[in-house]
Amino acid sequence: MRCEVDRQNDRATLLFGSQEDYVLSLESTSLAEVLSLGQRALNELESEPAPC
């Protein structure tokens, strides 16, 4: 995984996969939202499941 930052256009590009198969290009506000959503997902994965 790697990233490229384009400060002039306020964008970041995230590249994933063994041959950069997946590319996600986001402006800074959307990138912040993705990071927030990812943190929420991590928090849920690390928390104990609610009893049934």
Rosetta blueprint (number, residue, H / E / L):
1 M L
2 R E
3 C E
4 E E
5 V E
6 D E
7 R H
8 Q H
9 N H
10 D L
11 R E
12 A E
13 T E
14 L E
15 L E
16 F E
17 G L
18 S L
19 Q L
20 E L
21 D L
22 Y E
23 V E
24 L E
25 S E
26 L E
27 E E
28 S H
29 T H
30 S H
31 L H
32 A H
33 E H
34 V H
35 L H
36 S H
37 L H
38 G H
39 Q H
40 R H
41 A H
42 L H
43 N H
44 E H
45 L H
46 E H
47 S L
48 E L
49 P L
50 A L
51 P L
52 C L
